[in-house]
């Protein structure tokens, strides 16, 4: 089943909801930590390779 195209109104509602969620999170006393670009939360695997593939190799 194909996804419905998002309308400007739907995008605006999503942004408003996200802003409200962030505001509620901050008001609850929690903090948002900014992570530097290039830092990953994924630790090393037993094989030494990361399991995340951003662009698969072409054969």
PQR file of N, CA, C, O and H, with PARSE charges and radii, in Angstrom:
ATOM      1  N   UNK A   1       0.847  -1.171   0.000 -0.4000 1.5000
ATOM      2  CA  UNK A   1       0.000   0.000   0.000 -0.0000 2.0000
ATOM      3  C   UNK A   1       0.893   1.235   0.000  0.5500 1.7000
ATOM      4  O   UNK A   1       1.821   1.328   0.804 -0.5500 1.4000
ATOM      5  N   UNK A   2       0.626   2.165  -0.878 -0.4000 1.5000
ATOM      6  CA  UNK A   2       1.415   3.391  -0.982 -0.0000 2.0000
ATOM      7  C   UNK A   2       1.054   4.361   0.139  0.5500 1.7000
ATOM      8  O   UNK A   2      -0.086   4.406   0.602 -0.5500 1.4000
ATOM      9  H   UNK A   2      -0.128   2.089  -1.531  0.4000 1.0000
ATOM     10  N   UNK A   3       2.039   5.126   0.558 -0.4000 1.5000
ATOM     11  CA  UNK A   3       1.802   6.149   1.564 -0.0000 2.0000
ATOM     12  C   UNK A   3       1.055   7.321   0.938  0.5500 1.7000
ATOM     13  O   UNK A   3       1.268   7.654  -0.228 -0.5500 1.4000
ATOM     14  H   UNK A   3       2.965   5.089   0.182  0.4000 1.0000
ATOM     15  N   UNK A   4       0.181   7.942   1.724 -0.4000 1.5000
ATOM     16  CA  UNK A   4      -0.526   9.120   1.250 -0.0000 2.0000
ATOM     17  C   UNK A   4       0.438  10.298   1.245  0.5500 1.7000
ATOM     18  O   UNK A   4       1.268  10.416   2.146 -0.5500 1.4000
ATOM     19  H   UNK A   4       0.008   7.672   2.671  0.4000 1.0000
ATOM     20  N   UNK A   5       0.344  11.166   0.251 -0.4000 1.5000
ATOM     21  CA  UNK A   5       1.212  12.346   0.268 -0.0000 2.0000
ATOM     22  C   UNK A   5       0.840  13.237   1.447  0.5500 1.7000
ATOM     23  O   UNK A   5      -0.340  13.405   1.755 -0.5500 1.4000
ATOM     24  H   UNK A   5      -0.330  11.070  -0.482  0.4000 1.0000
ATOM     25  N   UNK A   6       1.831  13.799   2.096 -0.4000 1.5000
ATOM     26  CA  UNK A   6       1.586  14.647   3.263 -0.0000 2.0000
ATOM     27  C   UNK A   6       1.213  16.042   2.807  0.5500 1.7000
ATOM     28  O   UNK A   6       1.852  16.607   1.919 -0.5500 1.4000
ATOM     29  H   UNK A   6       2.790  13.663   1.846  0.4000 1.0000
ATOM     30  N   UNK A   7       0.190  16.589   3.408 -0.4000 1.5000
ATOM     31  CA  UNK A   7      -0.244  17.937   3.080 -0.0000 2.0000
ATOM     32  C   UNK A   7       0.457  18.940   3.978  0.5500 1.7000
ATOM     33  O   UNK A   7       1.036  18.572   5.000 -0.5500 1.4000
ATOM     34  H   UNK A   7      -0.329  16.131   4.129  0.4000 1.0000
ATOM     35  N   UNK A   8       0.404  20.213   3.594 -0.4000 1.5000
ATOM     36  CA  UNK A   8       1.001  21.262   4.422 -0.0000 2.0000
ATOM     37  C   UNK A   8       0.358  21.284   5.799  0.5500 1.7000
ATOM     38  O   UNK A   8       1.038  21.528   6.796 -0.5500 1.4000
ATOM     39  H   UNK A   8      -0.066  20.512   2.764  0.4000 1.0000
ATOM     40  N   UNK A   9      -0.941  21.034   5.864 -0.4000 1.5000
ATOM     41  CA  UNK A   9      -1.642  21.041   7.150 -0.0000 2.0000
ATOM     42  C   UNK A   9      -1.148  19.893   8.034  0.5500 1.7000
ATOM     43  O   UNK A   9      -0.970  20.073   9.238 -0.5500 1.4000
ATOM     44  H   UNK A   9      -1.493  20.836   5.054  0.4000 1.0000
ATOM     45  N   UNK A  10      -0.931  18.734   7.451 -0.4000 1.5000
ATOM     46  CA  UNK A  10      -0.447  17.580   8.220 -0.0000 2.0000
ATOM     47  C   UNK A  10       0.966  17.839   8.731  0.5500 1.7000
ATOM     48  O   UNK A  10       1.294  17.481   9.862 -0.5500 1.4000
ATOM     49  H   UNK A  10      -1.077  18.588   6.472  0.4000 1.0000
ATOM     50  N   UNK A  11       1.794  18.454   7.907 -0.4000 1.5000
ATOM     51  CA  UNK A  11       3.161  18.773   8.316 -0.0000 2.0000
ATOM     52  C   UNK A  11       3.134  19.787   9.454  0.5500 1.7000
ATOM     53  O   UNK A  11       3.892  19.662  10.417 -0.5500 1.4000
ATOM     54  H   UNK A  11       1.527  18.745   6.988  0.4000 1.0000
ATOM     55  N   UNK A  12       2.273  20.782   9.350 -0.4000 1.5000
ATOM     56  CA  UNK A  12       2.153  21.800  10.406 -0.0000 2.0000
ATOM     57  C   UNK A  12       1.690  21.163  11.716  0.5500 1.7000
ATOM     58  O   UNK A  12       2.206  21.503  12.780 -0.5500 1.4000
ATOM     59  H   UNK A  12       1.658  20.884   8.568  0.4000 1.0000
ATOM     60  N   UNK A  13       0.719  20.239  11.652 -0.4000 1.5000
ATOM     61  CA  UNK A  13       0.245  19.558  12.870 -0.0000 2.0000
ATOM     62  C   UNK A  13       1.369  18.746  13.503  0.5500 1.7000
ATOM     63  O   UNK A  13       1.517  18.732  14.725 -0.5500 1.4000
ATOM     64  H   UNK A  13       0.299  19.963  10.787  0.4000 1.0000
ATOM     65  N   UNK A  14       2.153  18.076  12.679 -0.4000 1.5000
ATOM     66  CA  UNK A  14       3.265  17.280  13.189 -0.0000 2.0000
ATOM     67  C   UNK A  14       4.283  18.177  13.885  0.5500 1.7000
ATOM     68  O   UNK A  14       4.778  17.841  14.961 -0.5500 1.4000
ATOM     69  H   UNK A  14       2.032  18.088  11.686  0.4000 1.0000
ATOM     70  N   UNK A  15       4.592  19.309  13.275 -0.4000 1.5000
ATOM     71  CA  UNK A  15       5.544  20.242  13.883 -0.0000 2.0000
ATOM     72  C   UNK A  15       5.013  20.799  15.198  0.5500 1.7000
ATOM     73  O   UNK A  15       5.758  20.923  16.170 -0.5500 1.4000
ATOM     74  H   UNK A  15       4.190  19.582  12.400  0.4000 1.0000
ATOM     75  N   UNK A  16       3.736  21.133  15.227 -0.4000 1.5000
ATOM     76  CA  UNK A  16       3.130  21.650  16.457 -0.0000 2.0000
ATOM     77  C   UNK A  16       3.167  20.601  17.562  0.5500 1.7000
ATOM     78  O   UNK A  16       3.467  20.915  18.714 -0.5500 1.4000
ATOM     79  H   UNK A  16       3.131  21.033  14.437  0.4000 1.0000
ATOM     80  N   UNK A  17       2.862  19.357  17.211 -0.4000 1.5000
ATOM     81  CA  UNK A  17       2.880  18.274  18.196 -0.0000 2.0000
ATOM     82  C   UNK A  17       4.296  18.038  18.706  0.5500 1.7000
ATOM     83  O   UNK A  17       4.497  17.819  19.901 -0.5500 1.4000
ATOM     84  H   UNK A  17       2.618  19.102  16.275  0.4000 1.0000
ATOM     85  N   UNK A  18       5.271  18.081  17.814 -0.4000 1.5000
ATOM     86  CA  UNK A  18       6.661  17.899  18.219 -0.0000 2.0000
ATOM     87  C   UNK A  18       7.091  19.019  19.161  0.5500 1.7000
ATOM     88  O   UNK A  18       7.747  18.762  20.171 -0.5500 1.4000
ATOM     89  H   UNK A  18       5.108  18.259  16.844  0.4000 1.0000
ATOM     90  N   UNK A  19       6.728  20.255  18.839 -0.4000 1.5000
ATOM     91  CA  UNK A  19       7.070  21.388  19.706 -0.0000 2.0000
ATOM     92  C   UNK A  19       6.421  21.234  21.082  0.5500 1.7000
ATOM     93  O   UNK A  19       7.054  21.517  22.099 -0.5500 1.4000
ATOM     94  H   UNK A  19       6.195  20.464  18.019  0.4000 1.0000
ATOM     95  N   UNK A  20       5.175  20.793  21.120 -0.4000 1.5000
ATOM     96  CA  UNK A  20       4.485  20.582  22.397 -0.0000 2.0000
ATOM     97  C   UNK A  20       5.151  19.463  23.197  0.5500 1.7000
ATOM     98  O   UNK A  20       5.301  19.573  24.414 -0.5500 1.4000
ATOM     99  H   UNK A  20       4.661  20.563  20.293  0.4000 1.0000
ATOM    100  N   UNK A  21       5.551  18.387  22.516 -0.4000 1.5000
ATOM    101  CA  UNK A  21       6.220  17.274  23.192 -0.0000 2.0000
ATOM    102  C   UNK A  21       7.565  17.703  23.773  0.5500 1.7000
ATOM    103  O   UNK A  21       7.904  17.331  24.896 -0.5500 1.4000
ATOM    104  H   UNK A  21       5.430  18.298  21.528  0.4000 1.0000
ATOM    105  N   UNK A  22       8.332  18.487  23.010 -0.4000 1.5000
ATOM    106  CA  UNK A  22       9.622  18.968  23.489 -0.0000 2.0000
ATOM    107  C   UNK A  22       9.416  19.891  24.678  0.5500 1.7000
ATOM    108  O   UNK A  22      10.145  19.800  25.666 -0.5500 1.4000
ATOM    109  H   UNK A  22       8.057  18.789  22.097  0.4000 1.0000
ATOM    110  N   UNK A  23       8.428  20.781  24.597 -0.4000 1.5000
ATOM    111  CA  UNK A  23       8.139  21.701  25.693 -0.0000 2.0000
ATOM    112  C   UNK A  23       7.767  20.930  26.966  0.5500 1.7000
ATOM    113  O   UNK A  23       8.254  21.254  28.049 -0.5500 1.4000
ATOM    114  H   UNK A  23       7.835  20.854  23.795  0.4000 1.0000
ATOM    115  N   UNK A  24       6.918  19.924  26.842 -0.4000 1.5000
ATOM    116  CA  UNK A  24       6.523  19.121  28.001 -0.0000 2.0000
ATOM    117  C   UNK A  24       7.731  18.379  28.578  0.5500 1.7000
ATOM    118  O   UNK A  24       7.861  18.269  29.797 -0.5500 1.4000
ATOM    119  H   UNK A  24       6.522  19.660  25.962  0.4000 1.0000
ATOM    120  N   UNK A  25       8.607  17.873  27.719 -0.4000 1.5000
ATOM    121  CA  UNK A  25       9.811  17.171  28.153 -0.0000 2.0000
ATOM    122  C   UNK A  25      10.702  18.100  28.964  0.5500 1.7000
ATOM    123  O   UNK A  25      11.189  17.727  30.031 -0.5500 1.4000
ATOM    124  H   UNK A  25       8.501  17.963  26.729  0.4000 1.0000
ATOM    125  N   UNK A  26      10.915  19.317  28.453 -0.4000 1.5000
ATOM    126  CA  UNK A  26      11.772  20.271  29.149 -0.0000 2.0000
ATOM    127  C   UNK A  26      11.140  20.758  30.450  0.5500 1.7000
ATOM    128  O   UNK A  26      11.843  20.950  31.442 -0.5500 1.4000
ATOM    129  H   UNK A  26      10.519  19.620  27.586  0.4000 1.0000
ATOM    130  N   UNK A  27       9.828  20.959  30.458 -0.4000 1.5000
ATOM    131  CA  UNK A  27       9.141  21.409  31.665 -0.0000 2.0000
ATOM    132  C   UNK A  27       9.160  20.343  32.760  0.5500 1.7000
ATOM    133  O   UNK A  27       9.034  20.666  33.942 -0.5500 1.4000
ATOM    134  H   UNK A  27       9.257  20.803  29.652  0.4000 1.0000
ATOM    135  N   UNK A  28       9.315  19.088  32.379 -0.4000 1.5000
ATOM    136  CA  UNK A  28       9.357  18.018  33.369 -0.0000 2.0000
ATOM    137  C   UNK A  28      10.715  17.956  34.079  0.5500 1.7000
ATOM    138  O   UNK A  28      10.924  17.135  34.972 -0.5500 1.4000
ATOM    139  H   UNK A  28       9.417  18.825  31.419  0.4000 1.0000
ATOM    140  N   UNK A  29      11.634  18.840  33.665 -0.4000 1.5000
ATOM    141  CA  UNK A  29      12.942  18.894  34.312 -0.0000 2.0000
ATOM    142  C   UNK A  29      14.025  18.137  33.576  0.5500 1.7000
ATOM    143  O   UNK A  29      15.180  18.138  34.001 -0.5500 1.4000
ATOM    144  H   UNK A  29      11.464  19.507  32.939  0.4000 1.0000
ATOM    145  N   UNK A  30      13.677  17.504  32.502 -0.4000 1.5000
ATOM    146  CA  UNK A  30      14.678  16.760  31.736 -0.0000 2.0000
ATOM    147  C   UNK A  30      15.395  17.710  30.786  0.5500 1.7000
ATOM    148  O   UNK A  30      14.910  18.804  30.499 -0.5500 1.4000
ATOM    149  H   UNK A  30      12.739  17.503  32.156  0.4000 1.0000
ATOM    150  N   UNK A  31      16.552  17.279  30.306 -0.4000 1.5000
ATOM    151  CA  UNK A  31      17.357  18.111  29.425 -0.0000 2.0000
ATOM    152  C   UNK A  31      17.642  17.390  28.123  0.5500 1.7000
ATOM    153  O   UNK A  31      17.646  16.161  28.063 -0.5500 1.4000
ATOM    154  H   UNK A  31      16.946  16.390  30.540  0.4000 1.0000
ATOM    155  N   UNK A  32      17.878  18.168  27.091 -0.4000 1.5000
ATOM    156  CA  UNK A  32      18.251  17.634  25.782 -0.0000 2.0000
ATOM    157  C   UNK A  32      19.754  17.802  25.637  0.5500 1.7000
ATOM    158  O   UNK A  32      20.286  18.902  25.791 -0.5500 1.4000
ATOM    159  H   UNK A  32      17.874  19.166  27.141  0.4000 1.0000
ATOM    160  N   UNK A  33      20.433  16.701  25.339 -0.4000 1.5000
ATOM    161  CA  UNK A  33      21.884  16.750  25.183 -0.0000 2.0000
ATOM    162  C   UNK A  33      22.214  16.756  23.693  0.5500 1.7000
ATOM    163  O   UNK A  33      21.730  15.915  22.935 -0.5500 1.4000
ATOM    164  H   UNK A  33      20.000  15.808  25.214  0.4000 1.0000
ATOM    165  N   UNK A  34      23.041  17.712  23.287 -0.4000 1.5000
ATOM    166  CA  UNK A  34      23.443  17.790  21.878 -0.0000 2.0000
ATOM    167  C   UNK A  34      24.677  16.927  21.679  0.5500 1.7000
ATOM    168  O   UNK A  34      25.661  17.053  22.407 -0.5500 1.4000
ATOM    169  H   UNK A  34      23.433  18.395  23.902  0.4000 1.0000
ATOM    170  N   UNK A  35      24.616  16.062  20.702 -0.4000 1.5000
ATOM    171  CA  UNK A  35      25.710  15.145  20.396 -0.0000 2.0000
ATOM    172  C   UNK A  35      26.452  15.686  19.172  0.5500 1.7000
ATOM    173  O   UNK A  35      25.816  16.066  18.189 -0.5500 1.4000
ATOM    174  H   UNK A  35      23.816  15.959  20.111  0.4000 1.0000
ATOM    175  N   UNK A  36      27.783  15.725  19.218 -0.4000 1.5000
ATOM    176  CA  UNK A  36      28.541  16.241  18.078 -0.0000 2.0000
ATOM    177  C   UNK A  36      28.328  15.404  16.819  0.5500 1.7000
ATOM    178  O   UNK A  36      28.065  14.203  16.893 -0.5500 1.4000
ATOM    179  H   UNK A  36      28.299  15.415  20.017  0.4000 1.0000
ATOM    180  N   UNK A  37      28.444  16.051  15.672 -0.4000 1.5000
ATOM    181  CA  UNK A  37      28.322  15.351  14.396 -0.0000 2.0000
ATOM    182  C   UNK A  37      29.372  14.253  14.307  0.5500 1.7000
ATOM    183  O   UNK A  37      30.513  14.442  14.727 -0.5500 1.4000
ATOM    184  H   UNK A  37      28.657  17.026  15.612  0.4000 1.0000
ATOM    185  N   UNK A  38      28.987  13.118  13.764 -0.4000 1.5000
ATOM    186  CA  UNK A  38      29.911  12.015  13.563 -0.0000 2.0000
ATOM    187  C   UNK A  38      29.997  11.047  14.720  0.5500 1.7000
ATOM    188  O   UNK A  38      30.621   9.994  14.595 -0.5500 1.4000
ATOM    189  H   UNK A  38      28.060  12.964  13.423  0.4000 1.0000
ATOM    190  N   UNK A  39      29.387  11.377  15.846 -0.4000 1.5000
ATOM    191  CA  UNK A  39      29.418  10.488  17.010 -0.0000 2.0000
ATOM    192  C   UNK A  39      28.260   9.505  16.878  0.5500 1.7000
ATOM    193  O   UNK A  39      27.142   9.893  16.538 -0.5500 1.4000
ATOM    194  H   UNK A  39      28.880  12.233  15.948  0.4000 1.0000
ATOM    195  N   UNK A  40      28.531   8.253  17.145 -0.4000 1.5000
ATOM    196  CA  UNK A  40      27.511   7.219  17.031 -0.0000 2.0000
ATOM    197  C   UNK A  40      27.259   6.590  18.399  0.5500 1.7000
ATOM    198  O   UNK A  40      28.177   6.449  19.208 -0.5500 1.4000
ATOM    199  H   UNK A  40      29.439   7.938  17.422  0.4000 1.0000
ATOM    200  N   UNK A  41      26.038   6.223  18.640 -0.4000 1.5000
ATOM    201  CA  UNK A  41      25.701   5.514  19.864 -0.0000 2.0000
ATOM    202  C   UNK A  41      25.905   4.024  19.726  0.5500 1.7000
ATOM    203  O   UNK A  41      25.696   3.271  20.677 -0.5500 1.4000
ATOM    204  H   UNK A  41      25.293   6.338  17.983  0.4000 1.0000
ATOM    205  N   UNK A  42      26.307   3.600  18.560 -0.4000 1.5000
ATOM    206  CA  UNK A  42      26.505   2.188  18.296 -0.0000 2.0000
ATOM    207  C   UNK A  42      27.926   1.799  18.681  0.5500 1.7000
ATOM    208  O   UNK A  42      28.892   2.368  18.175 -0.5500 1.4000
ATOM    209  H   UNK A  42      26.477   4.212  17.787  0.4000 1.0000
ATOM    210  N   UNK A  43      28.046   0.831  19.575 -0.4000 1.5000
ATOM    211  CA  UNK A  43      29.351   0.374  20.026 -0.0000 2.0000
ATOM    212  C   UNK A  43      29.949  -0.637  19.063  0.5500 1.7000
ATOM    213  O   UNK A  43      29.293  -1.066  18.114 -0.5500 1.4000
ATOM    214  H   UNK A  43      27.261   0.368  19.986  0.4000 1.0000
ATOM    215  N   UNK A  44      31.197  -1.014  19.310 -0.4000 1.5000
ATOM    216  CA  UNK A  44      31.846  -1.991  18.434 -0.0000 2.0000
ATOM    217  C   UNK A  44      31.193  -3.373  18.562  0.5500 1.7000
ATOM    218  O   UNK A  44      30.733  -3.759  19.636 -0.5500 1.4000
ATOM    219  H   UNK A  44      31.730  -0.665  20.081  0.4000 1.0000
ATOM    220  N   UNK A  45      31.163  -4.089  17.473 -0.4000 1.5000
ATOM    221  CA  UNK A  45      30.610  -5.444  17.495 -0.0000 2.0000
ATOM    222  C   UNK A  45      31.760  -6.435  17.667  0.5500 1.7000
ATOM    223  O   UNK A  45      32.928  -6.050  17.622 -0.5500 1.4000
ATOM    224  H   UNK A  45      31.536  -3.776  16.600  0.4000 1.0000
ATOM    225  N   UNK A  46      31.431  -7.695  17.864 -0.4000 1.5000
ATOM    226  CA  UNK A  46      32.458  -8.719  18.074 -0.0000 2.0000
ATOM    227  C   UNK A  46      33.340  -8.901  16.842  0.5500 1.7000
ATOM    228  O   UNK A  46      34.495  -9.310  16.966 -0.5500 1.4000
ATOM    229  H   UNK A  46      30.481  -8.008  17.901  0.4000 1.0000
ATOM    230  N   UNK A  47      32.808  -8.603  15.653 -0.4000 1.5000
ATOM    231  CA  UNK A  47      33.597  -8.765  14.436 -0.0000 2.0000
ATOM    232  C   UNK A  47      34.405  -7.510  14.118  0.5500 1.7000
ATOM    233  O   UNK A  47      35.218  -7.517  13.193 -0.5500 1.4000
ATOM    234  H   UNK A  47      31.870  -8.271  15.553  0.4000 1.0000
ATOM    235  N   UNK A  48      34.188  -6.431  14.876 -0.4000 1.5000
ATOM    236  CA  UNK A  48      34.912  -5.202  14.624 -0.0000 2.0000
ATOM    237  C   UNK A  48      34.244  -4.321  13.588  0.5500 1.7000
ATOM    238  O   UNK A  48      34.669  -3.187  13.366 -0.5500 1.4000
ATOM    239  H   UNK A  48      33.528  -6.425  15.627  0.4000 1.0000
ATOM    240  N   UNK A  49      33.204  -4.833  12.952 -0.4000 1.5000
ATOM    241  CA  UNK A  49      32.491  -4.066  11.933 -0.0000 2.0000
ATOM    242  C   UNK A  49      31.191  -3.547  12.509  0.5500 1.7000
ATOM    243  O   UNK A  49      30.564  -4.196  13.345 -0.5500 1.4000
ATOM    244  H   UNK A  49      32.859  -5.754  13.132  0.4000 1.0000
ATOM    245  N   UNK A  50      30.797  -2.382  12.057 -0.4000 1.5000
ATOM    246  CA  UNK A  50      29.502  -1.855  12.460 -0.0000 2.0000
ATOM    247  C   UNK A  50      28.427  -2.513  11.608  0.5500 1.7000
ATOM    248  O   UNK A  50      28.666  -2.856  10.450 -0.5500 1.4000
ATOM    249  H   UNK A  50      31.307  -1.854  11.378  0.4000 1.0000
ATOM    250  N   UNK A  51      27.261  -2.684  12.177 -0.4000 1.5000
ATOM    251  CA  UNK A  51      26.180  -3.344  11.471 -0.0000 2.0000
ATOM    252  C   UNK A  51      25.357  -2.373  10.621  0.5500 1.7000
ATOM    253  O   UNK A  51      24.506  -2.797   9.839 -0.5500 1.4000
ATOM    254  H   UNK A  51      27.068  -2.405  13.118  0.4000 1.0000
ATOM    255  N   UNK A  52      25.605  -1.098  10.772 -0.4000 1.5000
ATOM    256  CA  UNK A  52      24.852  -0.089  10.056 -0.0000 2.0000
ATOM    257  C   UNK A  52      25.429   0.088   8.658  0.5500 1.7000
ATOM    258  O   UNK A  52      26.624   0.339   8.508 -0.5500 1.4000
ATOM    259  H   UNK A  52      26.296  -0.753  11.407  0.4000 1.0000
ATOM    260  N   UNK A  53      24.590  -0.040   7.636 -0.4000 1.5000
ATOM    261  CA  UNK A  53      25.023   0.139   6.257 -0.0000 2.0000
ATOM    262  C   UNK A  53      24.278   1.330   5.695  0.5500 1.7000
ATOM    263  O   UNK A  53      23.057   1.293   5.546 -0.5500 1.4000
ATOM    264  H   UNK A  53      23.618  -0.244   7.758  0.4000 1.0000
ATOM    265  N   UNK A  54      25.013   2.391   5.383 -0.4000 1.5000
ATOM    266  CA  UNK A  54      24.368   3.586   4.849 -0.0000 2.0000
ATOM    267  C   UNK A  54      24.186   3.496   3.342  0.5500 1.7000
ATOM    268  O   UNK A  54      23.169   3.938   2.806 -0.5500 1.4000
ATOM    269  H   UNK A  54      26.005   2.421   5.504  0.4000 1.0000
ATOM    270  N   UNK A  55      25.160   2.931   2.669 -0.4000 1.5000
ATOM    271  CA  UNK A  55      25.054   2.798   1.221 -0.0000 2.0000
ATOM    272  C   UNK A  55      25.670   1.447   0.850  0.5500 1.7000
ATOM    273  O   UNK A  55      26.890   1.289   0.872 -0.5500 1.4000
ATOM    274  H   UNK A  55      25.986   2.572   3.105  0.4000 1.0000
ATOM    275  N   UNK A  56      24.832   0.490   0.513 -0.4000 1.5000
ATOM    276  CA  UNK A  56      25.377  -0.842   0.203 -0.0000 2.0000
ATOM    277  C   UNK A  56      26.276  -0.811  -1.034  0.5500 1.7000
ATOM    278  O   UNK A  56      26.069  -0.027  -1.961 -0.5500 1.4000
ATOM    279  H   UNK A  56      23.840   0.619   0.495  0.4000 1.0000
ATOM    280  N   UNK A  57      27.266  -1.677  -1.016 -0.4000 1.5000
ATOM    281  CA  UNK A  57      28.148  -1.801  -2.180 -0.0000 2.0000
ATOM    282  C   UNK A  57      27.396  -2.398  -3.347  0.5500 1.7000
ATOM    283  O   UNK A  57      26.555  -3.281  -3.179 -0.5500 1.4000
ATOM    284  H   UNK A  57      27.434  -2.314  -0.263  0.4000 1.0000
ATOM    285  N   UNK A  58      27.707  -1.910  -4.520 -0.4000 1.5000
ATOM    286  CA  UNK A  58      27.085  -2.468  -5.731 -0.0000 2.0000
ATOM    287  C   UNK A  58      27.975  -3.556  -6.284  0.5500 1.7000
ATOM    288  O   UNK A  58      29.200  -3.435  -6.285 -0.5500 1.4000
ATOM    289  H   UNK A  58      28.391  -1.192  -4.657  0.4000 1.0000
ATOM    290  N   UNK A  59      27.354  -4.612  -6.751 -0.4000 1.5000
ATOM    291  CA  UNK A  59      28.135  -5.747  -7.286 -0.0000 2.0000
ATOM    292  C   UNK A  59      28.589  -5.502  -8.685  0.5500 1.7000
ATOM    293  O   UNK A  59      29.253  -6.354  -9.276 -0.5500 1.4000
ATOM    294  H   UNK A  59      26.359  -4.710  -6.750  0.4000 1.0000
TER
END
